C-alpha cells in the first residue's frame, strides 16, 4: 500500500493552480506564431529530416505580456509549492514520492488518497 500524505490545503491549492497555469501557458504558446519576433519563413532539407517554417508575424505586445504574466505566475507557484513548509515534515528519502503524490492529488478528492 502506498503511503498517504495529509497535504495542507494551501499546498494542494497551489499545486492545482500550478497545473492550471501550465496548461493555460501551453495552450497559449501553441496558438502563437513560432517566433516572438517577425521572421521570414525557411526551408532546410540538408539535415536528417526536412524542416519548414512559414513566415512568422511575431507576437503582439499583448501576447508577449500575457506569456510573461503566465510564466511569472508559474514561477511563483513553483517556488511556493517546492519551498512549502510541509516538505520539512516529510523524511528526506520520501520527498520524491510525496511530491509525485501531490502532483496527482487533484485526481482524487481530498482524503481519498490510496
MOSUL-V776208 format. One record per run of one state. SS is the DSSP state (A for helix, B for strand, O for the rest). FROM is the first residue (numbers start at 1). TO is the last residue. If there is no record, write none. Layout:
BEGIN
SS&FROM&TO ; SS&FROM&TO
END
This chain:
BEGIN
O&1&8 ; A&9&31 ; O&32&38 ; B&39&39 ; O&40&41 ; B&42&44 ; O&45&50 ; B&51&53 ; O&54&55 ; B&56&56 ; O&57&60 ; A&61&82 ; O&83&84 ; A&85&89 ; O&90&91 ; A&92&103 ; O&104&104 ; A&105&107 ; O&108&114
END
